[in-house]
Amino acid sequence: MNYKSDITFRKESLKKLLFHILKNEEAIIKALYDDFKKPAFETVLTETHFVISDLKNTIKKIKSWSKPKKVFPSIVNFPSKDYIYSEPYGKVLIIAPWNYPFQLALCPLIAAVAAGNQVVLKPSELTPNTSKIIAKIIWDTFDANHVLVSEGGPDVAQQLLTQRWDYIFFTGSVNVGKMVAKAAAEHLTPLTLELGGKNPCIVDETANLKLAAKRIVWGKFLNAGQTCIAPDYILVQNRMKTPFINFLKQEITAAYGENPETSPDYPRIINHKNWQRLVDMLKGQSIAIGGQYSKETLYLAPTLVENPDIESLVMVDEIFGPILPILTYETDIDLQHVISKYEKPLAFYVFTENKSLAEKIIADYSFGGGCVNDTMIQFSNKRLPFGGVGNSGMGAYHGKLSFDIFSHKKAIIKKSNFLDIPIRYAPYGTKLKTLRQILKWL
């Protein structure tokens, strides 16, 4: 089968994938619960529905996305017709993370298949149940020469990276992203890196504090904080700190009860290594709420940390867990002092009724994407690009952009033979003066 050119085959493959995902949705929900107690609601919202919606949209639009795009020709090439052809890269490697193990494996896969590539997918070994159901769905859907799942740990990923690929798509940590980029550089392989960062969240004096607290608690503690675009730390204006912390406490209790450990809506930390890393961040900190943990169940309560030292462990790197440091500021210089200590983040949030402040933040800071008066919802619109900048990643996807990143854009000019303007040909003789006159009009 010619995966590159047969658009009908690509579309039918995606329809078959949709069928098997719908057929196995309950098994997917169970797998994610078994891996780290992810609630069914969160799995449907952030995993299965997202993938199903992406699939339906891609199936609907694959034909138009794949067509050569006619562009306005240059008068220099008159008469001609100019086009951009979307050509698959060829053999693609996708390395998926553990935090949204179904969505962040399947969405890049959908785009790579839609663009006509052959794919090897490496799901995360930290979510073995989800990895197993992904492998089953792929096996039931695709020929092994078209799409293949390669399960295993870091050794498998390292072995895959020693091979030559036409494109690599990686989602994960900055440190591993650097290793992937280094491996890709060996063969000058193009790649997309979806990484992370220390995402700021500013709350100024004009913000609706109660609503801001509700939306921040949702965004921060969804998936137990194990989200690359979750708010990483809060910068709240000095005089608003105490009432704002009180609202945050109320919203945490409203969401997860007096004892979040018994809440059916609160996941666990993925493994002991990550759990211990997070627990270590709490040592010596002033805790406003939370801080409880269980080694046996990998539980860590939703936790607010007040005024941590900027050099403390919780402020050094991305938290990636249910710990929310709260710092204060008074002026724009205070904001800059903190935010500029870190690399460009994947996300940035500001809660304010001051439109000029919001526009100033958007203009002054470089980041992947963000929201004014909400958190994380920028991810949900397939018409918006999702991706980082600088240390938080390279390349962006979602919607048509997903198709585009797995497609080489080939420029084609179809030149007519009925007219051939002779000025470009040697010998040039006295043509330079004529050329200059012509170029003035172009």
C-alpha positions as a Python dict, from the first residue, in 0.01 Angstrom:
ca = {
    (1, 'M'): (0, 0, 0),
    (2, 'N'): (127, 345, -92),
    (3, 'Y'): (76, 529, 238),
    (4, 'K'): (214, 850, 85),
    (5, 'S'): (-28, 914, -199),
    (6, 'D'): (-352, 729, -125),
    (7, 'I'): (-568, 983, 60),
    (8, 'T'): (-865, 745, 66),
    (9, 'F'): (-653, 483, 239),
    (10, 'R'): (-537, 735, 501),
    (11, 'K'): (-895, 842, 568),
    (12, 'E'): (-1020, 484, 598),
    (13, 'S'): (-732, 404, 837),
    (14, 'L'): (-836, 692, 1059),
    (15, 'K'): (-1200, 583, 1050),
    (16, 'K'): (-1090, 237, 1159),
    (17, 'L'): (-886, 391, 1441),
    (18, 'L'): (-1191, 589, 1553),
    (19, 'F'): (-1398, 269, 1559),
    (20, 'H'): (-1148, 88, 1781),
    (21, 'I'): (-1107, 381, 2021),
    (22, 'L'): (-1484, 409, 2066),
    (23, 'K'): (-1502, 34, 2111),
    (24, 'N'): (-1232, 42, 2381),
    (25, 'E'): (-1318, 367, 2559),
    (26, 'E'): (-1418, 198, 2884),
    (27, 'A'): (-1097, -7, 2878),
    (28, 'I'): (-898, 314, 2826),
    (29, 'I'): (-1072, 476, 3124),
    (30, 'K'): (-994, 172, 3339),
    (31, 'A'): (-631, 163, 3225),
    (32, 'L'): (-572, 524, 3327),
    (33, 'Y'): (-735, 463, 3663),
    (34, 'D'): (-519, 156, 3718),
    (35, 'D'): (-204, 350, 3625),
    (36, 'F'): (-250, 647, 3860),
    (37, 'K'): (-614, 663, 3970),
    (38, 'K'): (-713, 916, 3708),
    (39, 'P'): (-1088, 986, 3746),
    (40, 'A'): (-1317, 883, 3461),
    (41, 'F'): (-1436, 1243, 3420),
    (42, 'E'): (-1082, 1371, 3368),
    (43, 'T'): (-1000, 1084, 3132),
    (44, 'V'): (-1300, 1158, 2912),
    (45, 'L'): (-1241, 1534, 2922),
    (46, 'T'): (-865, 1538, 2862),
    (47, 'E'): (-794, 1207, 2692),
    (48, 'T'): (-1060, 1013, 2502),
    (49, 'H'): (-1289, 1299, 2400),
    (50, 'F'): (-993, 1509, 2290),
    (51, 'V'): (-863, 1226, 2072),
    (52, 'I'): (-1206, 1139, 1933),
    (53, 'S'): (-1273, 1504, 1846),
    (54, 'D'): (-932, 1533, 1682),
    (55, 'L'): (-997, 1219, 1480),
    (56, 'K'): (-1338, 1333, 1359),
    (57, 'N'): (-1203, 1673, 1259),
    (58, 'T'): (-908, 1517, 1073),
    (59, 'I'): (-1128, 1266, 891),
    (60, 'K'): (-1358, 1548, 784),
    (61, 'K'): (-1080, 1775, 657),
    (62, 'I'): (-801, 1544, 541),
    (63, 'K'): (-901, 1572, 176),
    (64, 'S'): (-889, 1953, 171),
    (65, 'W'): (-569, 1963, 379),
    (66, 'S'): (-397, 1725, 139),
    (67, 'K'): (-482, 1911, -182),
    (68, 'P'): (-208, 2120, -346),
    (69, 'K'): (-262, 2484, -251),
    (70, 'K'): (-255, 2729, -537),
    (71, 'V'): (-69, 3052, -459),
    (72, 'F'): (-45, 3381, -646),
    (73, 'P'): (244, 3353, -895),
    (74, 'S'): (533, 3594, -925),
    (75, 'I'): (528, 3823, -1228),
    (76, 'V'): (894, 3732, -1277),
    (77, 'N'): (780, 3383, -1377),
    (78, 'F'): (490, 3496, -1600),
    (79, 'P'): (314, 3299, -1729),
    (80, 'S'): (300, 3026, -1460),
    (81, 'K'): (82, 2855, -1201),
    (82, 'D'): (234, 2813, -853),
    (83, 'Y'): (146, 2552, -589),
    (84, 'I'): (241, 2419, -247),
    (85, 'Y'): (228, 2041, -227),
    (86, 'S'): (206, 1864, 111),
    (87, 'E'): (443, 1570, 104),
    (88, 'P'): (484, 1320, 393),
    (89, 'Y'): (826, 1312, 553),
    (90, 'G'): (838, 933, 546),
    (91, 'K'): (926, 736, 860),
    (92, 'V'): (824, 914, 1180),
    (93, 'L'): (911, 842, 1544),
    (94, 'I'): (668, 961, 1813),
    (95, 'I'): (777, 943, 2178),
    (96, 'A'): (486, 1003, 2416),
    (97, 'P'): (483, 1103, 2786),
    (98, 'W'): (312, 951, 3088),
    (99, 'N'): (105, 1243, 3220),
    (100, 'Y'): (-161, 1235, 2946),
    (101, 'P'): (-51, 901, 2805),
    (102, 'F'): (-341, 837, 2570),
    (103, 'Q'): (-403, 1184, 2430),
    (104, 'L'): (-39, 1281, 2382),
    (105, 'A'): (35, 953, 2207),
    (106, 'L'): (-268, 938, 1979),
    (107, 'C'): (-304, 1301, 1866),
    (108, 'P'): (42, 1320, 1704),
    (109, 'L'): (-17, 973, 1559),
    (110, 'I'): (-343, 1084, 1397),
    (111, 'A'): (-169, 1376, 1228),
    (112, 'A'): (128, 1169, 1114),
    (113, 'V'): (-102, 911, 954),
    (114, 'A'): (-320, 1181, 797),
    (115, 'A'): (-9, 1334, 639),
    (116, 'G'): (84, 999, 485),
    (117, 'N'): (373, 885, 704),
    (118, 'Q'): (473, 549, 844),
    (119, 'V'): (494, 568, 1224),
    (120, 'V'): (666, 405, 1517),
    (121, 'L'): (500, 507, 1844),
    (122, 'K'): (683, 474, 2175),
    (123, 'P'): (430, 510, 2462),
    (124, 'S'): (543, 567, 2820),
    (125, 'E'): (656, 271, 3026),
    (126, 'L'): (535, 454, 3341),
    (127, 'T'): (172, 393, 3242),
    (128, 'P'): (187, 23, 3148),
    (129, 'N'): (-189, -35, 3143),
    (130, 'T'): (-248, 256, 2907),
    (131, 'S'): (48, 151, 2695),
    (132, 'K'): (-100, -197, 2665),
    (133, 'I'): (-442, -75, 2548),
    (134, 'I'): (-276, 165, 2300),
    (135, 'A'): (-76, -127, 2158),
    (136, 'K'): (-394, -334, 2123),
    (137, 'I'): (-582, -55, 1945),
    (138, 'I'): (-292, 7, 1705),
    (139, 'W'): (-251, -365, 1637),
    (140, 'D'): (-623, -398, 1560),
    (141, 'T'): (-622, -90, 1335),
    (142, 'F'): (-301, -78, 1131),
    (143, 'D'): (-73, -300, 934),
    (144, 'A'): (259, -333, 1117),
    (145, 'N'): (443, -182, 820),
    (146, 'H'): (226, 128, 854),
    (147, 'V'): (206, 194, 1229),
    (148, 'L'): (396, 6, 1498),
    (149, 'V'): (399, 41, 1877),
    (150, 'S'): (733, -10, 2049),
    (151, 'E'): (684, -67, 2420),
    (152, 'G'): (959, -56, 2679),
    (153, 'G'): (1168, 172, 2895),
    (154, 'P'): (1438, 435, 2835),
    (155, 'D'): (1666, 174, 2676),
    (156, 'V'): (1409, 119, 2401),
    (157, 'A'): (1378, 494, 2345),
    (158, 'Q'): (1755, 529, 2327),
    (159, 'Q'): (1778, 243, 2079),
    (160, 'L'): (1508, 398, 1862),
    (161, 'L'): (1690, 732, 1865),
    (162, 'T'): (2006, 573, 1725),
    (163, 'Q'): (1815, 491, 1407),
    (164, 'R'): (1758, 732, 1122),
    (165, 'W'): (1415, 892, 1100),
    (166, 'D'): (1258, 1142, 864),
    (167, 'Y'): (1081, 1323, 1151),
    (168, 'I'): (1076, 1297, 1532),
    (169, 'F'): (796, 1417, 1760),
    (170, 'F'): (875, 1419, 2132),
    (171, 'T'): (668, 1524, 2433),
    (172, 'G'): (833, 1523, 2774),
    (173, 'S'): (1087, 1692, 2996),
    (174, 'V'): (1340, 1954, 2892),
    (175, 'N'): (1636, 1734, 2986),
    (176, 'V'): (1519, 1440, 2776),
    (177, 'G'): (1418, 1681, 2499),
    (178, 'K'): (1779, 1795, 2475),
    (179, 'M'): (1890, 1433, 2432),
    (180, 'V'): (1630, 1380, 2160),
    (181, 'A'): (1745, 1697, 1981),
    (182, 'K'): (2106, 1581, 2000),
    (183, 'A'): (2015, 1243, 1850),
    (184, 'A'): (1814, 1413, 1574),
    (185, 'A'): (2107, 1640, 1493),
    (186, 'E'): (2318, 1337, 1397),
    (187, 'H'): (2109, 1298, 1082),
    (188, 'L'): (1976, 1656, 1060),
    (189, 'T'): (1633, 1513, 1131),
    (190, 'P'): (1355, 1773, 1168),
    (191, 'L'): (1166, 1747, 1493),
    (192, 'T'): (901, 1888, 1722),
    (193, 'L'): (974, 1916, 2094),
    (194, 'E'): (681, 1970, 2331),
    (195, 'L'): (847, 2031, 2667),
    (196, 'G'): (748, 2241, 2969),
    (197, 'G'): (855, 2520, 3197),
    (198, 'K'): (787, 2714, 3513),
    (199, 'N'): (456, 2873, 3419),
    (200, 'P'): (376, 3201, 3599),
    (201, 'C'): (28, 3301, 3711),
    (202, 'I'): (-23, 3668, 3799),
    (203, 'V'): (-319, 3784, 4010),
    (204, 'D'): (-350, 4161, 4036),
    (205, 'E'): (-562, 4384, 4258),
    (206, 'T'): (-844, 4415, 4002),
    (207, 'A'): (-896, 4040, 3963),
    (208, 'N'): (-1216, 3864, 4062),
    (209, 'L'): (-1042, 3674, 4342),
    (210, 'K'): (-1304, 3407, 4406),
    (211, 'L'): (-1343, 3317, 4040),
    (212, 'A'): (-966, 3334, 3987),
    (213, 'A'): (-915, 3093, 4277),
    (214, 'K'): (-1170, 2850, 4135),
    (215, 'R'): (-1011, 2849, 3790),
    (216, 'I'): (-656, 2826, 3924),
    (217, 'V'): (-742, 2534, 4155),
    (218, 'W'): (-901, 2353, 3861),
    (219, 'G'): (-604, 2414, 3632),
    (220, 'K'): (-338, 2341, 3891),
    (221, 'F'): (-477, 2027, 4051),
    (222, 'L'): (-630, 1863, 3743),
    (223, 'N'): (-435, 1539, 3694),
    (224, 'A'): (-279, 1608, 4038),
    (225, 'G'): (-80, 1893, 3888),
    (226, 'Q'): (101, 1664, 3647),
    (227, 'T'): (36, 1891, 3349),
    (228, 'C'): (297, 2077, 3146),
    (229, 'I'): (75, 2387, 3114),
    (230, 'A'): (-49, 2398, 3473),
    (231, 'P'): (19, 2718, 3669),
    (232, 'D'): (354, 2653, 3838),
    (233, 'Y'): (357, 2946, 4081),
    (234, 'I'): (141, 3246, 4166),
    (235, 'L'): (245, 3610, 4187),
    (236, 'V'): (-33, 3791, 4375),
    (237, 'Q'): (-35, 4161, 4454),
    (238, 'N'): (70, 4212, 4819),
    (239, 'R'): (-253, 4341, 4968),
    (240, 'M'): (-457, 4068, 4798),
    (241, 'K'): (-253, 3776, 4932),
    (242, 'T'): (-449, 3688, 5247),
    (243, 'P'): (-800, 3699, 5098),
    (244, 'F'): (-678, 3520, 4787),
    (245, 'I'): (-521, 3234, 4984),
    (246, 'N'): (-847, 3199, 5176),
    (247, 'F'): (-1038, 3167, 4847),
    (248, 'L'): (-787, 2907, 4724),
    (249, 'K'): (-837, 2702, 5042),
    (250, 'Q'): (-1213, 2718, 5001),
    (251, 'E'): (-1194, 2602, 4640),
    (252, 'I'): (-959, 2314, 4720),
    (253, 'T'): (-1200, 2193, 4988),
    (254, 'A'): (-1500, 2243, 4759),
    (255, 'A'): (-1332, 2035, 4487),
    (256, 'Y'): (-1177, 1753, 4690),
    (257, 'G'): (-1333, 1765, 5036),
    (258, 'E'): (-1172, 1798, 5378),
    (259, 'N'): (-957, 1493, 5305),
    (260, 'P'): (-859, 1480, 4936),
    (261, 'E'): (-704, 1136, 4990),
    (262, 'T'): (-1055, 990, 4999),
    (263, 'S'): (-1180, 1191, 4702),
    (264, 'P'): (-1265, 982, 4394),
    (265, 'D'): (-1174, 1285, 4182),
    (266, 'Y'): (-810, 1322, 4283),
    (267, 'P'): (-536, 1119, 4106),
    (268, 'R'): (-206, 993, 4245),
    (269, 'I'): (155, 1071, 4159),
    (270, 'I'): (280, 854, 3875),
    (271, 'N'): (564, 674, 4056),
    (272, 'H'): (781, 677, 4368),
    (273, 'K'): (1063, 874, 4208),
    (274, 'N'): (836, 1164, 4117),
    (275, 'W'): (651, 1140, 4450),
    (276, 'Q'): (978, 1165, 4646),
    (277, 'R'): (1094, 1458, 4433),
    (278, 'L'): (774, 1645, 4521),
    (279, 'V'): (783, 1557, 4892),
    (280, 'D'): (1140, 1687, 4910),
    (281, 'M'): (1017, 2024, 4781),
    (282, 'L'): (802, 2067, 5092),
    (283, 'K'): (1086, 2044, 5342),
    (284, 'G'): (1122, 2366, 5541),
    (285, 'Q'): (832, 2538, 5364),
    (286, 'S'): (543, 2733, 5514),
    (287, 'I'): (234, 2535, 5415),
    (288, 'A'): (-103, 2713, 5406),
    (289, 'I'): (-304, 2400, 5330),
    (290, 'G'): (-219, 2042, 5239),
    (291, 'G'): (122, 1885, 5272),
    (292, 'Q'): (-9, 1543, 5373),
    (293, 'Y'): (128, 1244, 5184),
    (294, 'S'): (141, 864, 5174),
    (295, 'K'): (437, 671, 5039),
    (296, 'E'): (232, 352, 5006),
    (297, 'T'): (-35, 503, 4780),
    (298, 'L'): (180, 778, 4619),
    (299, 'Y'): (-65, 1035, 4750),
    (300, 'L'): (27, 1400, 4788),
    (301, 'A'): (-244, 1645, 4895),
    (302, 'P'): (-319, 1965, 4703),
    (303, 'T'): (-71, 2197, 4873),
    (304, 'L'): (-26, 2574, 4895),
    (305, 'V'): (320, 2701, 4989),
    (306, 'E'): (348, 3060, 5116),
    (307, 'N'): (638, 3286, 5022),
    (308, 'P'): (902, 3024, 4943),
    (309, 'D'): (1259, 3142, 4906),
    (310, 'I'): (1329, 3199, 4537),
    (311, 'E'): (1632, 2967, 4564),
    (312, 'S'): (1444, 2687, 4741),
    (313, 'L'): (1385, 2352, 4573),
    (314, 'V'): (1020, 2426, 4498),
    (315, 'M'): (1119, 2737, 4299),
    (316, 'V'): (1423, 2602, 4115),
    (317, 'D'): (1254, 2397, 3844),
    (318, 'E'): (912, 2300, 3708),
    (319, 'I'): (710, 2140, 3989),
    (320, 'F'): (489, 1907, 3783),
    (321, 'G'): (277, 1808, 4078),
    (322, 'P'): (10, 1933, 4323),
    (323, 'I'): (222, 2201, 4494),
    (324, 'L'): (140, 2567, 4433),
    (325, 'P'): (385, 2830, 4562),
    (326, 'I'): (240, 3174, 4629),
    (327, 'L'): (467, 3477, 4605),
    (328, 'T'): (378, 3844, 4631),
    (329, 'Y'): (467, 4148, 4425),
    (330, 'E'): (401, 4520, 4422),
    (331, 'T'): (539, 4660, 4098),
    (332, 'D'): (612, 4551, 3741),
    (333, 'I'): (979, 4541, 3836),
    (334, 'D'): (899, 4285, 4108),
    (335, 'L'): (725, 4069, 3847),
    (336, 'Q'): (1015, 4094, 3608),
    (337, 'H'): (1265, 4009, 3882),
    (338, 'V'): (1098, 3674, 3945),
    (339, 'I'): (981, 3578, 3596),
    (340, 'S'): (1313, 3662, 3431),
    (341, 'K'): (1495, 3412, 3654),
    (342, 'Y'): (1346, 3130, 3447),
    (343, 'E'): (1356, 3014, 3087),
    (344, 'K'): (1066, 3100, 2856),
    (345, 'P'): (765, 2906, 2988),
    (346, 'L'): (520, 2692, 2797),
    (347, 'A'): (225, 2881, 2947),
    (348, 'F'): (153, 3214, 3114),
    (349, 'Y'): (-160, 3324, 3300),
    (350, 'V'): (-279, 3662, 3423),
    (351, 'F'): (-595, 3739, 3620),
    (352, 'T'): (-695, 4102, 3590),
    (353, 'E'): (-969, 4341, 3484),
    (354, 'N'): (-699, 4581, 3367),
    (355, 'K'): (-684, 4532, 2989),
    (356, 'S'): (-369, 4739, 2949),
    (357, 'L'): (-189, 4518, 3203),
    (358, 'A'): (-296, 4205, 3018),
    (359, 'E'): (-171, 4345, 2687),
    (360, 'K'): (155, 4455, 2850),
    (361, 'I'): (216, 4103, 2984),
    (362, 'I'): (146, 3953, 2641),
    (363, 'A'): (385, 4199, 2477),
    (364, 'D'): (663, 4194, 2736),
    (365, 'Y'): (708, 3821, 2791),
    (366, 'S'): (781, 3538, 2552),
    (367, 'F'): (593, 3213, 2619),
    (368, 'G'): (419, 2932, 2436),
    (369, 'G'): (60, 3038, 2498),
    (370, 'G'): (-170, 3136, 2778),
    (371, 'C'): (-492, 3290, 2907),
    (372, 'V'): (-626, 3608, 3054),
    (373, 'N'): (-861, 3524, 3344),
    (374, 'D'): (-841, 3146, 3311),
    (375, 'T'): (-594, 2859, 3300),
    (376, 'M'): (-511, 2582, 3052),
    (377, 'I'): (-805, 2634, 2817),
    (378, 'Q'): (-578, 2756, 2536),
    (379, 'F'): (-506, 2387, 2479),
    (380, 'S'): (-869, 2308, 2397),
    (381, 'N'): (-909, 2515, 2079),
    (382, 'K'): (-781, 2320, 1778),
    (383, 'R'): (-760, 2646, 1581),
    (384, 'L'): (-490, 2773, 1818),
    (385, 'P'): (-129, 2650, 1792),
    (386, 'F'): (4, 2458, 2089),
    (387, 'G'): (378, 2458, 2146),
    (388, 'G'): (666, 2611, 2332),
    (389, 'V'): (936, 2864, 2260),
    (390, 'G'): (1301, 2848, 2357),
    (391, 'N'): (1351, 2605, 2644),
    (392, 'S'): (982, 2509, 2651),
    (393, 'G'): (994, 2352, 2307),
    (394, 'M'): (996, 2402, 1933),
    (395, 'G'): (718, 2360, 1682),
    (396, 'A'): (342, 2383, 1739),
    (397, 'Y'): (51, 2157, 1656),
    (398, 'H'): (-329, 2103, 1687),
    (399, 'G'): (-587, 2106, 1408),
    (400, 'K'): (-444, 2172, 1062),
    (401, 'L'): (-110, 2265, 1217),
    (402, 'S'): (-75, 1901, 1325),
    (403, 'F'): (-112, 1789, 963),
    (404, 'D'): (133, 2057, 853),
    (405, 'I'): (414, 1967, 1094),
    (406, 'F'): (420, 1611, 961),
    (407, 'S'): (422, 1736, 600),
    (408, 'H'): (707, 1877, 397),
    (409, 'K'): (579, 2176, 198),
    (410, 'K'): (705, 2134, -157),
    (411, 'A'): (710, 2441, -384),
    (412, 'I'): (610, 2374, -746),
    (413, 'I'): (587, 2612, -1043),
    (414, 'K'): (414, 2496, -1359),
    (415, 'K'): (546, 2719, -1635),
    (416, 'S'): (363, 2775, -1960),
    (417, 'N'): (543, 2735, -2294),
    (418, 'F'): (334, 2981, -2494),
    (419, 'L'): (553, 3279, -2399),
    (420, 'D'): (925, 3295, -2318),
    (421, 'I'): (1063, 3636, -2216),
    (422, 'P'): (1426, 3646, -2336),
    (423, 'I'): (1575, 3907, -2098),
    (424, 'R'): (1698, 3649, -1841),
    (425, 'Y'): (1917, 3466, -2089),
    (426, 'A'): (2286, 3535, -2162),
    (427, 'P'): (2449, 3709, -2334),
    (428, 'Y'): (2335, 4001, -2115),
    (429, 'G'): (2493, 4279, -2320),
    (430, 'T'): (2300, 4602, -2257),
    (431, 'K'): (2009, 4430, -2075),
    (432, 'L'): (2109, 4556, -1726),
    (433, 'K'): (1944, 4898, -1775),
    (434, 'T'): (1621, 4730, -1890),
    (435, 'L'): (1639, 4488, -1597),
    (436, 'R'): (1668, 4773, -1346),
    (437, 'Q'): (1364, 4946, -1498),
    (438, 'I'): (1161, 4626, -1479),
    (439, 'L'): (1266, 4554, -1119),
    (440, 'K'): (1142, 4896, -1006),
    (441, 'W'): (789, 4780, -1084),
    (442, 'L'): (811, 4449, -901),
}
